[in-house]
């Protein structure tokens, strides 16, 4: 038994806004062709072609795109702002549950950050607005034992990052992209943005964040994608 066993109940499914009952990482089989291709790529440990470009901001193996591709498991939850909540749970001194107004009542920030997808595209020159994770951490006061952070999404998706990655200076819980609200297809009304990692780590439709001493692998990590996901080290697969 570990210190995190008392938080097992936090990983149970929760009623989605339009998808009905979901149990995380169980029966969340992908239906989109892009998601199925990602599973095959992981099974084959497939690397993208070597691309030559002059962008120092672009990691190896990436191709710069002009539009933001849409990637998901085949579900795009509709989460009205009037129903949206974000729960902060786990090994924290002050668990928190925020509705839309309370979330916007927190200190708001803006960052300029590129994003890099493990499927080998990069989108540059993005302006994100939302709540810095550092501001959230200061409010909830995680235990000294916390080393890992788990994101839970409305479509049943889950992913994991280290506490060090979560509290990076450019880490954000974002509601706005380039001056407009983040759309449903891209994970709105609020999604995680961790620019220093491949973008599958930046959970869309985030509904809960759990702080733990021990790690819990997420959807893609269980299927063979790298537990860390640093694009500059090309940490695509384990």
LINCOR-V700465 format. One record per residue. RES is the residue in one letter. OMEGA is omega as a letter, one per 40 degrees, with the letter a starting at -180 (999 if undefined). Layout:
BEGIN
res:RES omega:OMEGA
res:RES omega:OMEGA
END
This chain:
BEGIN
res:X omega:i
res:X omega:i
res:X omega:a
res:X omega:a
res:X omega:a
res:X omega:a
res:X omega:a
res:X omega:a
res:X omega:a
res:X omega:a
res:X omega:i
res:X omega:a
res:X omega:i
res:X omega:a
res:X omega:i
res:X omega:a
res:X omega:i
res:X omega:a
res:X omega:a
res:X omega:a
res:X omega:i
res:X omega:i
res:X omega:a
res:X omega:i
res:X omega:i
res:X omega:a
res:X omega:i
res:X omega:a
res:X omega:a
res:X omega:i
res:X omega:a
res:X omega:a
res:X omega:i
res:X omega:i
res:X omega:i
res:X omega:i
res:X omega:i
res:X omega:i
res:X omega:i
res:X omega:i
res:X omega:i
res:X omega:a
res:X omega:a
res:X omega:a
res:X omega:a
res:X omega:i
res:X omega:i
res:X omega:i
res:X omega:i
res:X omega:a
res:X omega:a
res:X omega:i
res:X omega:a
res:X omega:a
res:X omega:i
res:X omega:a
res:X omega:a
res:X omega:i
res:X omega:i
res:X omega:i
res:X omega:a
res:X omega:i
res:X omega:a
res:X omega:i
res:X omega:a
res:X omega:i
res:X omega:a
res:X omega:i
res:X omega:i
res:X omega:i
res:X omega:i
res:X omega:a
res:X omega:a
res:X omega:i
res:X omega:i
res:X omega:a
res:X omega:i
res:X omega:a
res:X omega:i
res:X omega:i
res:X omega:a
res:X omega:a
res:X omega:a
res:X omega:i
res:X omega:i
res:X omega:a
res:X omega:i
res:X omega:a
res:X omega:i
res:X omega:a
res:X omega:i
res:X omega:a
res:X omega:a
res:X omega:i
res:X omega:a
res:X omega:i
res:X omega:a
res:X omega:i
res:X omega:a
res:X omega:a
res:X omega:i
res:X omega:i
res:X omega:i
res:X omega:i
res:X omega:i
res:X omega:i
res:X omega:a
res:X omega:a
res:X omega:i
res:X omega:i
res:X omega:i
res:X omega:a
res:X omega:i
res:X omega:i
res:X omega:a
res:X omega:a
res:X omega:i
res:X omega:i
res:X omega:i
res:X omega:i
res:X omega:i
res:X omega:i
res:X omega:a
res:X omega:i
res:X omega:i
res:X omega:i
res:X omega:a
res:X omega:i
res:X omega:a
res:X omega:a
res:X omega:i
res:X omega:i
res:X omega:i
res:X omega:i
res:X omega:i
res:X omega:a
res:X omega:a
res:X omega:a
res:X omega:a
res:X omega:i
res:X omega:i
res:X omega:i
res:X omega:i
res:X omega:a
res:X omega:a
res:X omega:i
res:X omega:a
res:X omega:a
res:X omega:a
res:X omega:i
res:X omega:i
res:X omega:a
res:X omega:a
res:X omega:i
res:X omega:a
res:X omega:a
res:X omega:i
res:X omega:i
res:X omega:a
res:X omega:i
res:X omega:i
res:X omega:i
res:X omega:i
res:X omega:i
res:X omega:a
res:X omega:a
res:X omega:i
res:X omega:a
res:X omega:a
res:X omega:i
res:X omega:a
res:X omega:i
res:X omega:a
res:X omega:i
res:X omega:a
res:X omega:i
res:X omega:i
res:X omega:i
res:X omega:i
res:X omega:i
res:X omega:i
res:X omega:a
res:X omega:i
res:X omega:a
res:X omega:i
res:X omega:i
res:X omega:i
res:X omega:e
res:X omega:i
res:X omega:i
res:X omega:i
res:X omega:i
res:X omega:i
res:X omega:a
res:X omega:a
res:X omega:a
res:X omega:i
res:X omega:a
res:X omega:i
res:X omega:i
res:X omega:a
res:X omega:a
res:X omega:i
res:X omega:i
res:X omega:a
res:X omega:a
res:X omega:a
res:X omega:i
res:X omega:a
res:X omega:a
res:X omega:a
res:X omega:i
res:X omega:a
res:X omega:a
res:X omega:i
res:X omega:a
res:X omega:a
res:X omega:a
res:X omega:a
res:X omega:i
res:X omega:i
res:X omega:a
res:X omega:i
res:X omega:i
res:X omega:a
res:X omega:a
res:X omega:a
res:X omega:i
res:X omega:i
res:X omega:a
res:X omega:a
res:X omega:i
res:X omega:a
res:X omega:i
res:X omega:a
res:X omega:a
res:X omega:i
res:X omega:999
END
